[in-house]
Amino acid sequence: MSTEAVEIVILGRPYKVSCPLGQQDALRQAAEQLTEKLIDLRQRSKVSSNEQLAVMAALNFCHELCLEKEKNHQYSETMDKRIKMLQRTIEAALIEHGQYGDSSEEEGQQP
């Protein structure tokens, strides 16, 4: 995968980072989002150290990521349960209508 150096600005400070081709706009948007988060944290916490702000922002992002992972896990489990229930319902309906089972037995038979 090819990459290129892209300059982004976070809290007024420029950084050059390697970025996959085609992802430059996403990287710039992420840098803008991070800057907004850092400014918001600075205002709410009165922390002036950029290092402390970065750690706080990283912790917040990690926490948000953990919450999203848990939501996705719960959603996946719910969908698995629904799929299994639908599968059982379909199988029961097919059995009830005599269309479920060994297809080799049904070959050559006409209704």
Protein Blocks (a to p, Z undefined) as FASTA:
>chain_A
ZZddddddeehiacdddddehilmmmmmmmmmmmmmmmmmmmmnopabfklmmmmmmmmm
mmmmmmmmmmmmmmmmmmmmmmmmmmmmmmmmmmmnopacjfklmgopaZZ
